[in-house]
Amino acid sequence: MYISENTYLIKSKVFESMTDEEFLHFCQENETLHFERDEKGNIIVMPPTVYNTGVKNSDIITDLNNWNRKSKSGKVLDSSSGFTLPDGSNRSPDAAWVSNEKHNALTDAEKNKFAPVCPEFIVELRSKSDRLSYLQDKMQMWISNGVHLGWLIDPINQKAYIYRKDRSTETIDNFDGYLFGENVLNGFKFDLKLLV
């Protein structure tokens, strides 16, 4: 099933019955591809990002990591990091932050697989091949699984969508200002002009 340009959902009884360990092994055996798995066990095949998206994502990760190094409040993870979420899905946001409390509760074995933890903060960055409606649904999935604050950033239309734990949302209609970490990432702000 087509999700967006070069991104497909593969439905198969074989995939639906995969354990978490089998899915991890499947991903490692196909390391040149990027996979996610939804809560029904369907595999989502995702293409690598294009150059411009990689640059924009690096700007987000750099600023988030610089803030985190000063605050020493958690761990920053990139788009290659997979999480096993409470709904059973395995997902990878473009950027994520996990508090020290959640990080320290993980065992070494859990840290060496798709960790069974939901980040408190995530970013999804829209690329030209992404359908906005698919990413908006994905943001609702993140919130349902325990994300406290999520940003969906759309450089194509120069809009940003803020999703919060209390289910409130906010739309920023231009890239003239900042996005703020609010009470999740105290003191963090990201200059949207970096993505223009």
C-alpha positions in Angstrom: 0.0 0.0 0.0 1.3 3.4 -1.0 1.8 5.9 1.9 3.8 8.6 0.0 6.4 8.8 -2.7 8.8 5.9 -2.2 7.2 5.0 1.2 5.1 1.9 1.3 3.2 -0.2 3.9 3.7 -3.9 3.5 0.9 -6.1 4.9 1.8 -9.7 5.5 0.8 -12.4 8.0 4.6 -13.1 8.3 5.3 -9.6 9.4 2.2 -9.4 11.7 3.5 -12.4 13.6 7.1 -11.2 14.0 8.3 -10.8 17.6 10.3 -7.7 18.6 13.5 -9.7 18.4 12.6 -11.0 14.9 11.8 -7.5 13.7 15.2 -6.2 15.0 17.0 -9.1 13.2 15.0 -8.3 10.0 16.1 -4.6 10.2 19.7 -5.6 10.9 19.7 -8.0 7.9 18.4 -5.2 5.7 20.5 -2.4 7.1 20.5 -0.4 3.9 16.8 0.2 4.2 14.8 2.0 6.9 11.8 0.3 8.4 9.1 1.1 10.9 6.4 -1.3 12.1 2.9 -0.1 13.0 0.8 -1.4 15.9 -0.8 -4.1 13.6 2.6 -5.5 12.6 2.6 -4.0 9.1 6.1 -3.0 7.9 6.6 0.5 6.6 9.5 0.8 4.2 11.0 4.3 4.1 13.6 5.8 1.7 16.7 7.6 2.8 16.3 11.3 3.1 17.4 13.7 0.4 20.3 16.1 0.9 18.2 19.1 1.9 16.2 17.2 4.5 19.4 15.8 6.0 20.8 19.3 6.4 17.6 20.5 8.1 17.4 17.5 10.3 21.1 18.0 11.3 20.3 21.6 12.4 17.5 20.4 14.6 19.6 17.6 16.2 22.6 19.9 16.7 20.6 22.5 18.6 18.8 19.9 20.6 22.0 18.2 21.5 23.8 21.5 22.4 20.9 22.3 24.8 21.0 18.9 26.3 24.7 19.0 26.9 24.2 22.1 29.0 21.1 20.8 30.8 22.4 17.2 31.2 18.8 16.2 31.6 18.5 13.3 29.2 19.6 11.7 25.9 19.1 12.9 22.4 18.5 10.3 19.7 18.6 10.7 15.9 16.4 9.3 13.1 18.2 6.0 13.1 16.9 5.2 16.6 14.0 2.8 16.9 11.6 2.7 19.9 9.2 -0.1 20.9 6.1 1.8 21.9 3.3 0.8 24.3 0.9 0.0 21.4 3.5 -2.5 20.1 4.7 -0.5 17.2 8.4 0.2 16.4 8.9 3.8 15.3 11.7 6.2 14.6 11.2 10.0 14.8 13.6 12.4 13.1 14.8 13.5 16.5 13.9 12.4 20.0 14.7 13.2 23.6 14.4 10.8 26.5 14.8 12.0 30.1 17.5 10.7 32.3 14.8 9.0 34.5 13.5 6.9 31.6 17.0 6.3 30.2 18.4 5.1 33.5 15.4 2.7 33.9 16.4 0.8 30.8 18.6 -2.3 31.1 21.8 -2.6 29.0 20.0 -5.3 27.0 17.1 -2.9 26.3 19.5 -0.2 25.2 20.9 -2.6 22.6 17.7 -3.1 20.8 14.6 -1.0 19.9 14.2 0.2 23.5 10.8 -0.2 25.1 10.4 3.4 25.9 8.5 6.4 24.5 10.5 9.6 24.3 9.1 12.6 26.0 9.9 14.8 23.0 10.0 14.1 19.3 10.4 15.9 16.0 9.0 14.8 12.6 10.4 16.8 9.7 8.4 16.7 6.5 10.3 16.0 3.3 8.9 16.4 -0.2 8.0 12.7 -0.4 5.9 12.8 2.8 2.1 13.3 2.8 1.2 15.8 5.5 -1.9 13.9 6.5 0.2 10.7 7.2 2.6 12.7 9.4 -0.3 14.3 11.2 -1.7 10.9 12.0 1.7 9.8 13.1 2.0 12.7 15.5 -1.3 11.7 17.1 0.1 8.1 17.4 3.2 9.5 19.2 1.0 11.5 21.7 -1.2 8.4 22.3 1.9 6.4 23.2 3.1 9.0 25.8 5.0 11.8 24.0 4.7 15.0 26.1 5.7 17.4 23.3 6.0 16.9 19.6 6.9 19.1 16.7 5.8 18.4 13.1 7.9 20.8 11.0 6.8 21.3 7.4 9.5 23.3 5.5 7.5 22.9 2.2 4.7 25.2 3.5 6.8 26.8 6.2 4.4 25.7 8.9 5.0 24.0 12.2 2.5 22.0 14.2 2.9 21.6 18.0 1.4 18.6 19.7 1.1 18.3 23.4 0.4 15.6 26.0 -3.0 17.2 26.9 -4.0 16.8 23.2 -3.9 20.5 22.5 -2.3 21.5 19.2 -1.0 24.7 17.8 -0.1 25.7 14.3 2.8 28.2 13.5 2.1 29.7 10.1 5.6 31.0 9.2 9.2 30.4 10.0 9.9 33.9 11.4 10.1 32.8 15.0 11.0 30.0 17.4 9.6 26.8 18.6 10.0 26.3 22.4 10.7 23.3 24.5 8.0 24.5 27.0 7.9 22.6 30.3 9.4 19.4 28.7 12.7 20.9 27.5 13.1 23.9 29.8 15.0 26.7 28.1 15.2 25.0 24.7 14.2 27.0 21.7 14.7 26.3 18.0 15.0 29.1 15.4 12.8 28.1 12.5 14.6 30.5 10.2 17.4 27.9 10.1 15.1 25.8 7.9 14.4 28.4 5.2 
